[in-house]
């Protein structure tokens, strides 16, 4: 079994480096975008920190029903 966390801009104050060093976390999933209007400003920072700690990585788009799919 793998242990992981799902983070987004709501976790902007999270010290991800410390969390990854002190907890048995195997993967980090990060929100990258939402609807057709939002790009998460913290996604790349979180991604780079998790990558530097050799964690499995995932990013996702949060579909909120805004806009028209293309």
N, CA, C and O atoms as a CHARMM CRD file, in Angstrom:
* protein
*
  280
    1    1 UNK  N      0.83500  -1.17100   0.00000 PROA 1      0.00000
    2    1 UNK  CA     0.00000   0.00000   0.00000 PROA 1      0.00000
    3    1 UNK  C      0.88600   1.24300   0.00000 PROA 1      0.00000
    4    1 UNK  O      1.92900   1.28100   0.65400 PROA 1      0.00000
    5    2 UNK  N      0.45200   2.25700  -0.74500 PROA 2      0.00000
    6    2 UNK  CA     1.17300   3.52800  -0.80500 PROA 2      0.00000
    7    2 UNK  C      0.45500   4.58500   0.01900 PROA 2      0.00000
    8    2 UNK  O     -0.77300   4.58500   0.11100 PROA 2      0.00000
    9    3 UNK  N      1.22300   5.47700   0.61200 PROA 3      0.00000
   10    3 UNK  CA     0.67500   6.60600   1.36000 PROA 3      0.00000
   11    3 UNK  C      0.93600   7.88700   0.58200 PROA 3      0.00000
   12    3 UNK  O      2.02600   8.08700   0.04500 PROA 3      0.00000
   13    4 UNK  N     -0.07600   8.75700   0.52500 PROA 4      0.00000
   14    4 UNK  CA     0.10700   9.99500  -0.21200 PROA 4      0.00000
   15    4 UNK  C     -0.76500  11.11700   0.29300 PROA 4      0.00000
   16    4 UNK  O     -1.61700  10.93500   1.16300 PROA 4      0.00000
   17    5 UNK  N     -0.52600  12.29400  -0.28000 PROA 5      0.00000
   18    5 UNK  CA    -1.31100  13.46800   0.05800 PROA 5      0.00000
   19    5 UNK  C     -1.76600  14.16700  -1.21300 PROA 5      0.00000
   20    5 UNK  O     -1.12800  14.06900  -2.26100 PROA 5      0.00000
   21    6 UNK  N     -2.88000  14.87200  -1.09600 PROA 6      0.00000
   22    6 UNK  CA    -3.45900  15.66800  -2.17300 PROA 6      0.00000
   23    6 UNK  C     -3.41600  17.11200  -1.69900 PROA 6      0.00000
   24    6 UNK  O     -4.03400  17.45300  -0.69100 PROA 6      0.00000
   25    7 UNK  N     -2.68900  17.96800  -2.42300 PROA 7      0.00000
   26    7 UNK  CA    -2.53700  19.35400  -1.98900 PROA 7      0.00000
   27    7 UNK  C     -2.89000  20.32300  -3.11000 PROA 7      0.00000
   28    7 UNK  O     -2.88300  19.97400  -4.29100 PROA 7      0.00000
   29    8 UNK  N     -3.19900  21.54800  -2.70100 PROA 8      0.00000
   30    8 UNK  CA    -3.55000  22.59900  -3.66300 PROA 8      0.00000
   31    8 UNK  C     -3.19600  23.95000  -3.05800 PROA 8      0.00000
   32    8 UNK  O     -2.53400  24.02700  -2.02300 PROA 8      0.00000
   33    9 UNK  N     -3.64300  25.00400  -3.71200 PROA 9      0.00000
   34    9 UNK  CA    -3.39300  26.35700  -3.21900 PROA 9      0.00000
   35    9 UNK  C     -3.93100  26.55900  -1.80900 PROA 9      0.00000
   36    9 UNK  O     -3.45200  27.43300  -1.08700 PROA 9      0.00000
   37   10 UNK  N     -4.90800  25.77300  -1.41100 PROA 10     0.00000
   38   10 UNK  CA    -5.43100  25.87900  -0.04700 PROA 10     0.00000
   39   10 UNK  C     -4.37800  25.51200   1.00000 PROA 10     0.00000
   40   10 UNK  O     -4.51900  25.84800   2.17600 PROA 10     0.00000
   41   11 UNK  N     -3.33000  24.82400   0.56400 PROA 11     0.00000
   42   11 UNK  CA    -2.25600  24.40100   1.46300 PROA 11     0.00000
   43   11 UNK  C     -0.99700  25.24800   1.27300 PROA 11     0.00000
   44   11 UNK  O      0.11200  24.77400   1.52000 PROA 11     0.00000
   45   12 UNK  N     -1.16400  26.49400   0.83700 PROA 12     0.00000
   46   12 UNK  CA    -0.02200  27.34900   0.49900 PROA 12     0.00000
   47   12 UNK  C      0.97700  27.49500   1.64200 PROA 12     0.00000
   48   12 UNK  O      2.16900  27.66900   1.39000 PROA 12     0.00000
   49   13 UNK  N      0.52600  27.42800   2.87600 PROA 13     0.00000
   50   13 UNK  CA     1.42100  27.60400   4.01800 PROA 13     0.00000
   51   13 UNK  C      2.09900  26.30100   4.45300 PROA 13     0.00000
   52   13 UNK  O      2.92300  26.30200   5.36800 PROA 13     0.00000
   53   14 UNK  N      1.75500  25.20600   3.80300 PROA 14     0.00000
   54   14 UNK  CA     2.32300  23.90700   4.15600 PROA 14     0.00000
   55   14 UNK  C      3.81700  23.87200   3.86800 PROA 14     0.00000
   56   14 UNK  O      4.24700  24.23300   2.77200 PROA 14     0.00000
   57   15 UNK  N      4.59800  23.44700   4.83000 PROA 15     0.00000
   58   15 UNK  CA     6.03200  23.25000   4.62200 PROA 15     0.00000
   59   15 UNK  C      6.19900  21.83300   4.07500 PROA 15     0.00000
   60   15 UNK  O      6.50100  20.90100   4.82100 PROA 15     0.00000
   61   16 UNK  N      6.00100  21.68300   2.77300 PROA 16     0.00000
   62   16 UNK  CA     5.97300  20.36400   2.15700 PROA 16     0.00000
   63   16 UNK  C      7.28400  19.61700   2.34000 PROA 16     0.00000
   64   16 UNK  O      7.27600  18.40500   2.55700 PROA 16     0.00000
   65   17 UNK  N      8.38000  20.29700   2.25700 PROA 17     0.00000
   66   17 UNK  CA     9.68100  19.63600   2.42800 PROA 17     0.00000
   67   17 UNK  C      9.74700  18.94000   3.78400 PROA 17     0.00000
   68   17 UNK  O     10.14600  17.77800   3.85900 PROA 17     0.00000
   69   18 UNK  N      9.36500  19.62400   4.84600 PROA 18     0.00000
   70   18 UNK  CA     9.38500  19.04200   6.18900 PROA 18     0.00000
   71   18 UNK  C      8.38800  17.90200   6.30600 PROA 18     0.00000
   72   18 UNK  O      8.69600  16.86100   6.88800 PROA 18     0.00000
   73   19 UNK  N      7.19200  18.09200   5.75600 PROA 19     0.00000
   74   19 UNK  CA     6.17600  17.03900   5.80400 PROA 19     0.00000
   75   19 UNK  C      6.69500  15.77100   5.13700 PROA 19     0.00000
   76   19 UNK  O      6.51100  14.67400   5.66600 PROA 19     0.00000
   77   20 UNK  N      7.33800  15.90800   3.99000 PROA 20     0.00000
   78   20 UNK  CA     7.84700  14.73800   3.26700 PROA 20     0.00000
   79   20 UNK  C      9.02100  14.07700   3.98200 PROA 20     0.00000
   80   20 UNK  O      9.21000  12.86500   3.88600 PROA 20     0.00000
   81   21 UNK  N      9.79400  14.86200   4.68600 PROA 21     0.00000
   82   21 UNK  CA    10.94300  14.31200   5.41300 PROA 21     0.00000
   83   21 UNK  C     10.52000  13.57800   6.68800 PROA 21     0.00000
   84   21 UNK  O     11.18700  12.62800   7.09800 PROA 21     0.00000
   85   22 UNK  N      9.43100  14.00200   7.31500 PROA 22     0.00000
   86   22 UNK  CA     9.04200  13.46300   8.61900 PROA 22     0.00000
   87   22 UNK  C      7.90400  12.46000   8.57100 PROA 22     0.00000
   88   22 UNK  O      7.51200  11.93100   9.61200 PROA 22     0.00000
   89   23 UNK  N      7.36300  12.18400   7.39400 PROA 23     0.00000
   90   23 UNK  CA     6.22100  11.28000   7.28600 PROA 23     0.00000
   91   23 UNK  C      6.45000  10.24800   6.18800 PROA 23     0.00000
   92   23 UNK  O      7.14900  10.52100   5.21200 PROA 23     0.00000
   93   24 UNK  N      5.86800   9.07700   6.34500 PROA 24     0.00000
   94   24 UNK  CA     6.03200   8.01500   5.32900 PROA 24     0.00000
   95   24 UNK  C      5.10900   8.24700   4.12900 PROA 24     0.00000
   96   24 UNK  O      4.13200   7.52200   3.94100 PROA 24     0.00000
   97   25 UNK  N      5.42700   9.25500   3.32600 PROA 25     0.00000
   98   25 UNK  CA     4.60800   9.62100   2.16700 PROA 25     0.00000
   99   25 UNK  C      5.31400   9.14100   0.90200 PROA 25     0.00000
  100   25 UNK  O      6.48400   9.44800   0.67300 PROA 25     0.00000
  101   26 UNK  N      4.58000   8.38200   0.08400 PROA 26     0.00000
  102   26 UNK  CA     5.13600   7.84200  -1.15900 PROA 26     0.00000
  103   26 UNK  C      4.81600   8.70200  -2.37000 PROA 26     0.00000
  104   26 UNK  O      5.59100   8.74800  -3.32500 PROA 26     0.00000
  105   27 UNK  N      3.65900   9.39400  -2.33300 PROA 27     0.00000
  106   27 UNK  CA     3.25800  10.18300  -3.50300 PROA 27     0.00000
  107   27 UNK  C      2.58500  11.48300  -3.09300 PROA 27     0.00000
  108   27 UNK  O      2.04300  11.61900  -1.99700 PROA 27     0.00000
  109   28 UNK  N      2.64200  12.43600  -4.02400 PROA 28     0.00000
  110   28 UNK  CA     1.98600  13.72600  -3.84100 PROA 28     0.00000
  111   28 UNK  C      1.17500  14.00900  -5.10100 PROA 28     0.00000
  112   28 UNK  O      1.69300  13.94100  -6.21500 PROA 28     0.00000
  113   29 UNK  N     -0.09500  14.32400  -4.91000 PROA 29     0.00000
  114   29 UNK  CA    -0.97300  14.70700  -6.00800 PROA 29     0.00000
  115   29 UNK  C     -1.31200  16.17800  -5.80800 PROA 29     0.00000
  116   29 UNK  O     -1.67700  16.59400  -4.70900 PROA 29     0.00000
  117   30 UNK  N     -1.18800  16.97000  -6.88400 PROA 30     0.00000
  118   30 UNK  CA    -1.37900  18.41200  -6.78300 PROA 30     0.00000
  119   30 UNK  C     -2.43100  18.90100  -7.75700 PROA 30     0.00000
  120   30 UNK  O     -2.47400  18.46800  -8.90900 PROA 30     0.00000
  121   31 UNK  N     -3.27800  19.80400  -7.29100 PROA 31     0.00000
  122   31 UNK  CA    -4.23500  20.46800  -8.16800 PROA 31     0.00000
  123   31 UNK  C     -3.45800  21.43800  -9.04900 PROA 31     0.00000
  124   31 UNK  O     -2.66600  22.23600  -8.54900 PROA 31     0.00000
  125   32 UNK  N     -3.68300  21.37100 -10.36400 PROA 32     0.00000
  126   32 UNK  CA    -2.99200  22.25200 -11.29900 PROA 32     0.00000
  127   32 UNK  C     -3.90600  23.34300 -11.84400 PROA 32     0.00000
  128   32 UNK  O     -3.49700  24.49800 -11.96500 PROA 32     0.00000
  129   33 UNK  N     -5.13300  22.97800 -12.17100 PROA 33     0.00000
  130   33 UNK  CA    -6.06700  23.92200 -12.77600 PROA 33     0.00000
  131   33 UNK  C     -7.47800  23.64400 -12.28900 PROA 33     0.00000
  132   33 UNK  O     -7.75700  22.60200 -11.69500 PROA 33     0.00000
  133   34 UNK  N     -8.36700  24.60500 -12.55500 PROA 34     0.00000
  134   34 UNK  CA    -9.78100  24.44500 -12.20000 PROA 34     0.00000
  135   34 UNK  C    -10.62000  25.15800 -13.24000 PROA 34     0.00000
  136   34 UNK  O    -10.29900  26.26200 -13.67800 PROA 34     0.00000
  137   35 UNK  N    -11.71900  24.49200 -13.63000 PROA 35     0.00000
  138   35 UNK  CA   -12.61600  25.09300 -14.61200 PROA 35     0.00000
  139   35 UNK  C    -11.85900  25.53000 -15.85700 PROA 35     0.00000
  140   35 UNK  O    -10.90900  24.87500 -16.28600 PROA 35     0.00000
  141   36 UNK  N    -12.29100  26.63400 -16.42300 PROA 36     0.00000
  142   36 UNK  CA   -11.57100  27.17700 -17.58000 PROA 36     0.00000
  143   36 UNK  C    -10.97800  28.53900 -17.24500 PROA 36     0.00000
  144   36 UNK  O    -10.76600  29.37500 -18.12400 PROA 36     0.00000
  145   37 UNK  N    -10.71300  28.74700 -15.95100 PROA 37     0.00000
  146   37 UNK  CA   -10.30400  30.08000 -15.53400 PROA 37     0.00000
  147   37 UNK  C     -9.16100  30.12900 -14.51700 PROA 37     0.00000
  148   37 UNK  O     -8.65500  31.21500 -14.23300 PROA 37     0.00000
  149   38 UNK  N     -8.73800  28.98900 -13.96000 PROA 38     0.00000
  150   38 UNK  CA    -7.80900  29.04800 -12.83800 PROA 38     0.00000
  151   38 UNK  C     -6.59700  28.14100 -13.03800 PROA 38     0.00000
  152   38 UNK  O     -6.72900  26.98000 -13.42500 PROA 38     0.00000
  153   39 UNK  N     -5.41900  28.69200 -12.76600 PROA 39     0.00000
  154   39 UNK  CA    -4.16900  27.92200 -12.72400 PROA 39     0.00000
  155   39 UNK  C     -3.61500  28.08100 -11.30700 PROA 39     0.00000
  156   39 UNK  O     -3.43200  29.20100 -10.82900 PROA 39     0.00000
  157   40 UNK  N     -3.35400  26.97200 -10.65000 PROA 40     0.00000
  158   40 UNK  CA    -2.88100  26.98500  -9.27200 PROA 40     0.00000
  159   40 UNK  C     -1.43300  27.48300  -9.21700 PROA 40     0.00000
  160   40 UNK  O     -0.52600  26.83600  -9.74100 PROA 40     0.00000
  161   41 UNK  N     -1.23200  28.61700  -8.59000 PROA 41     0.00000
  162   41 UNK  CA     0.09000  29.24600  -8.52900 PROA 41     0.00000
  163   41 UNK  C      1.09600  28.45500  -7.69100 PROA 41     0.00000
  164   41 UNK  O      2.30100  28.67200  -7.81600 PROA 41     0.00000
  165   42 UNK  N      0.62800  27.55700  -6.85300 PROA 42     0.00000
  166   42 UNK  CA     1.51600  26.79300  -5.98000 PROA 42     0.00000
  167   42 UNK  C      1.86800  25.41900  -6.54200 PROA 42     0.00000
  168   42 UNK  O      2.74500  24.74100  -6.00600 PROA 42     0.00000
  169   43 UNK  N      1.20700  25.00700  -7.59600 PROA 43     0.00000
  170   43 UNK  CA     1.39300  23.65800  -8.13000 PROA 43     0.00000
  171   43 UNK  C      2.85400  23.37300  -8.48700 PROA 43     0.00000
  172   43 UNK  O      3.39600  22.34700  -8.07700 PROA 43     0.00000
  173   44 UNK  N      3.48400  24.24900  -9.23000 PROA 44     0.00000
  174   44 UNK  CA     4.85500  23.97500  -9.65700 PROA 44     0.00000
  175   44 UNK  C      5.81600  23.92400  -8.47100 PROA 44     0.00000
  176   44 UNK  O      6.71400  23.08200  -8.43900 PROA 44     0.00000
  177   45 UNK  N      5.63900  24.80300  -7.51100 PROA 45     0.00000
  178   45 UNK  CA     6.50300  24.77500  -6.32400 PROA 45     0.00000
  179   45 UNK  C      6.35500  23.45200  -5.58300 PROA 45     0.00000
  180   45 UNK  O      7.34700  22.81100  -5.23600 PROA 45     0.00000
  181   46 UNK  N      5.10800  23.04900  -5.34200 PROA 46     0.00000
  182   46 UNK  CA     4.87500  21.76000  -4.68500 PROA 46     0.00000
  183   46 UNK  C      5.45700  20.61900  -5.50900 PROA 46     0.00000
  184   46 UNK  O      6.07500  19.70400  -4.96600 PROA 46     0.00000
  185   47 UNK  N      5.25700  20.67900  -6.81200 PROA 47     0.00000
  186   47 UNK  CA     5.75300  19.62600  -7.71200 PROA 47     0.00000
  187   47 UNK  C      7.27200  19.50300  -7.59800 PROA 47     0.00000
  188   47 UNK  O      7.79900  18.40100  -7.44700 PROA 47     0.00000
  189   48 UNK  N      7.96600  20.62600  -7.67100 PROA 48     0.00000
  190   48 UNK  CA     9.43400  20.60700  -7.63700 PROA 48     0.00000
  191   48 UNK  C      9.96000  20.08400  -6.30500 PROA 48     0.00000
  192   48 UNK  O     10.95400  19.35900  -6.27600 PROA 48     0.00000
  193   49 UNK  N      9.31000  20.44000  -5.21300 PROA 49     0.00000
  194   49 UNK  CA     9.73300  19.94000  -3.89600 PROA 49     0.00000
  195   49 UNK  C      9.53900  18.43000  -3.82500 PROA 49     0.00000
  196   49 UNK  O     10.44300  17.70800  -3.40400 PROA 49     0.00000
  197   50 UNK  N      8.35900  17.94700  -4.23400 PROA 50     0.00000
  198   50 UNK  CA     8.09300  16.50200  -4.19300 PROA 50     0.00000
  199   50 UNK  C      9.04000  15.74000  -5.11600 PROA 50     0.00000
  200   50 UNK  O      9.51700  14.65800  -4.77300 PROA 50     0.00000
  201   51 UNK  N      9.30300  16.30500  -6.27400 PROA 51     0.00000
  202   51 UNK  CA    10.22700  15.66900  -7.22400 PROA 51     0.00000
  203   51 UNK  C     11.63000  15.57700  -6.62200 PROA 51     0.00000
  204   51 UNK  O     12.30800  14.56100  -6.77600 PROA 51     0.00000
  205   52 UNK  N     12.06100  16.62700  -5.94200 PROA 52     0.00000
  206   52 UNK  CA    13.40800  16.62100  -5.34800 PROA 52     0.00000
  207   52 UNK  C     13.53100  15.58100  -4.23600 PROA 52     0.00000
  208   52 UNK  O     14.63600  15.15800  -3.89600 PROA 52     0.00000
  209   53 UNK  N     12.40100  15.17500  -3.67400 PROA 53     0.00000
  210   53 UNK  CA    12.39100  14.14900  -2.62700 PROA 53     0.00000
  211   53 UNK  C     12.08400  12.76200  -3.19400 PROA 53     0.00000
  212   53 UNK  O     11.82400  11.82500  -2.44000 PROA 53     0.00000
  213   54 UNK  N     12.11300  12.63100  -4.52900 PROA 54     0.00000
  214   54 UNK  CA    11.90200  11.35500  -5.22900 PROA 54     0.00000
  215   54 UNK  C     10.55100  10.71300  -4.92000 PROA 54     0.00000
  216   54 UNK  O     10.45300   9.49300  -4.79100 PROA 54     0.00000
  217   55 UNK  N      9.51200  11.54000  -4.80200 PROA 55     0.00000
  218   55 UNK  CA     8.16600  11.02600  -4.57400 PROA 55     0.00000
  219   55 UNK  C      7.47200  10.77700  -5.90600 PROA 55     0.00000
  220   55 UNK  O      7.79300  11.41700  -6.90800 PROA 55     0.00000
  221   56 UNK  N      6.52900   9.85500  -5.91700 PROA 56     0.00000
  222   56 UNK  CA     5.67900   9.67400  -7.08500 PROA 56     0.00000
  223   56 UNK  C      4.81500  10.92000  -7.19700 PROA 56     0.00000
  224   56 UNK  O      4.39100  11.47700  -6.18400 PROA 56     0.00000
  225   57 UNK  N      4.55300  11.36300  -8.42500 PROA 57     0.00000
  226   57 UNK  CA     3.88800  12.64300  -8.64600 PROA 57     0.00000
  227   57 UNK  C      2.61700  12.49100  -9.45600 PROA 57     0.00000
  228   57 UNK  O      2.52000  11.62600 -10.32700 PROA 57     0.00000
  229   58 UNK  N      1.65300  13.33000  -9.16600 PROA 58     0.00000
  230   58 UNK  CA     0.43300  13.40300  -9.95200 PROA 58     0.00000
  231   58 UNK  C     -0.10300  14.81900  -9.92600 PROA 58     0.00000
  232   58 UNK  O      0.02400  15.51800  -8.92100 PROA 58     0.00000
  233   59 UNK  N     -0.70100  15.24100 -11.02600 PROA 59     0.00000
  234   59 UNK  CA    -1.36800  16.53300 -11.08600 PROA 59     0.00000
  235   59 UNK  C     -2.76900  16.30500 -11.63600 PROA 59     0.00000
  236   59 UNK  O     -3.00800  15.34900 -12.37400 PROA 59     0.00000
  237   60 UNK  N     -3.69500  17.19300 -11.26900 PROA 60     0.00000
  238   60 UNK  CA    -5.05800  17.01300 -11.76100 PROA 60     0.00000
  239   60 UNK  C     -5.72400  18.34500 -12.06400 PROA 60     0.00000
  240   60 UNK  O     -5.33600  19.39900 -11.56000 PROA 60     0.00000
  241   61 UNK  N     -6.73800  18.25100 -12.90800 PROA 61     0.00000
  242   61 UNK  CA    -7.61100  19.37500 -13.23900 PROA 61     0.00000
  243   61 UNK  C     -8.90500  19.18000 -12.45900 PROA 61     0.00000
  244   61 UNK  O     -9.50500  18.10500 -12.49700 PROA 61     0.00000
  245   62 UNK  N     -9.33000  20.21800 -11.75400 PROA 62     0.00000
  246   62 UNK  CA   -10.58900  20.15800 -11.01500 PROA 62     0.00000
  247   62 UNK  C    -11.69600  20.71000 -11.91800 PROA 62     0.00000
  248   62 UNK  O    -11.77100  21.91400 -12.15900 PROA 62     0.00000
  249   63 UNK  N    -12.54200  19.82000 -12.40700 PROA 63     0.00000
  250   63 UNK  CA   -13.64600  20.23300 -13.26800 PROA 63     0.00000
  251   63 UNK  C    -14.78800  20.72600 -12.39100 PROA 63     0.00000
  252   63 UNK  O    -15.37600  19.95600 -11.63100 PROA 63     0.00000
  253   64 UNK  N    -15.09600  22.01400 -12.50100 PROA 64     0.00000
  254   64 UNK  CA   -16.13100  22.58500 -11.63700 PROA 64     0.00000
  255   64 UNK  C    -17.41400  22.92700 -12.39100 PROA 64     0.00000
  256   64 UNK  O    -18.32300  23.53300 -11.82300 PROA 64     0.00000
  257   65 UNK  N    -17.49200  22.55200 -13.63500 PROA 65     0.00000
  258   65 UNK  CA   -18.70200  22.79900 -14.41400 PROA 65     0.00000
  259   65 UNK  C    -18.74000  24.14800 -15.09400 PROA 65     0.00000
  260   65 UNK  O    -19.70700  24.45900 -15.78900 PROA 65     0.00000
  261   66 UNK  N    -17.71600  24.95200 -14.91400 PROA 66     0.00000
  262   66 UNK  CA   -17.70000  26.24900 -15.58000 PROA 66     0.00000
  263   66 UNK  C    -17.21100  26.09000 -17.02100 PROA 66     0.00000
  264   66 UNK  O    -16.36200  25.24800 -17.31000 PROA 66     0.00000
  265   67 UNK  N    -17.73900  26.87900 -17.88300 PROA 67     0.00000
  266   67 UNK  CA   -17.29700  26.87500 -19.26900 PROA 67     0.00000
  267   67 UNK  C    -17.85200  25.71400 -20.06400 PROA 67     0.00000
  268   67 UNK  O    -18.69100  24.94800 -19.59100 PROA 67     0.00000
  269   68 UNK  N    -17.36400  25.60700 -21.27600 PROA 68     0.00000
  270   68 UNK  CA   -17.77200  24.54700 -22.19800 PROA 68     0.00000
  271   68 UNK  C    -16.57500  23.70000 -22.52800 PROA 68     0.00000
  272   68 UNK  O    -15.53200  24.23500 -22.90400 PROA 68     0.00000
  273   69 UNK  N    -16.68800  22.38300 -22.39900 PROA 69     0.00000
  274   69 UNK  CA   -15.56800  21.50400 -22.76400 PROA 69     0.00000
  275   69 UNK  C    -15.20500  21.66700 -24.24400 PROA 69     0.00000
  276   69 UNK  O    -16.09000  21.84100 -25.08300 PROA 69     0.00000
  277   70 UNK  N    -13.94800  21.61300 -24.55700 PROA 70     0.00000
  278   70 UNK  CA   -13.51600  21.72500 -25.95600 PROA 70     0.00000
  279   70 UNK  C    -12.87300  20.45100 -26.41700 PROA 70     0.00000
  280   70 UNK  O    -12.44600  20.35600 -27.56800 PROA 70     0.00000
